[in-house]
């Protein structure tokens, strides 16, 4: 449309529309940045909460109550993230007793337990992909740690096991 042939009122409307658009676009971009910042803060808060919970003062040695509590916590976070149990019949927690010869040097077992008699748990969640024939992607982290030694020293494992599981939980939430 030729600006010279437009009526004055039409030109004014066009100018107002242009000015409003040029004012609103930066506001929308700022709003998007603010939303991204809020989402990043929420992720950071979730990661921190997961690490603090998993690295609590109980220790997570093989066969310990702390390890069992961590399994329950991880299962709940899997549920919250919308993951299904890997096996409908077995649920999220797959229990097993490792043979005595798998004993790990330096691991502190819960009092009254021994290798070959403790029950351990893999916590497994599943998120179906859009193409059933495409195979699968496995993302894993271990949540056990040294636990508590005979002197009562707690090994919370915040820098390895807890942070790895927290990252896994955030990946699950993001998918």
NORLIN-V98753 format. One record per residue. N is the residue number from 1. SS is DSSP state (H for helix, E for strand, C for the rest). Layout:
# NORLIN-V98753
n: <N:N>
ss: <SS:SS>
This chain:
# NORLIN-V98753
n: <1:2:3:4:5:6:7:8:9:10:11:12:13:14:15:16:17:18:19:20:21:22:23:24:25:26:27:28:29:30:31:32:33:34:35:36:37:38:39:40:41:42:43:44:45:46:47:48:49:50:51:52:53:54:55:56:57:58:59:60:61:62:63:64:65:66:67:68:69:70:71:72:73:74:75:76:77:78:79:80:81:82:83:84:85:86:87:88:89:90:91:92:93:94:95:96:97:98:99:100:101:102:103:104:105:106:107:108:109:110:111:112:113:114:115:116:117:118:119:120:121:122:123:124:125:126:127:128:129:130:131:132:133:134:135:136:137:138:139:140:141:142:143:144:145:146:147:148:149:150:151:152:153:154:155:156:157:158:159:160:161:162:163:164:165:166:167:168:169:170:171:172:173:174:175>
ss: <C:C:C:C:C:C:C:H:H:H:H:H:H:H:H:H:H:H:H:H:H:H:H:H:H:H:H:H:H:H:H:H:H:H:H:H:H:H:H:H:H:H:H:H:H:H:H:H:H:H:H:H:H:H:C:C:C:C:C:C:C:C:C:C:H:H:H:H:H:H:H:H:H:H:H:H:H:H:H:H:C:C:C:E:E:C:E:C:C:C:E:C:E:E:E:E:C:C:C:H:H:H:C:C:C:C:C:C:C:C:C:C:C:C:C:C:C:C:C:E:E:E:E:C:E:E:C:C:C:C:C:H:H:H:C:C:C:C:C:C:C:C:C:C:C:C:E:E:C:C:C:C:C:E:E:C:C:H:H:H:H:H:H:H:H:H:H:H:H:H:H:H:H:H:C>
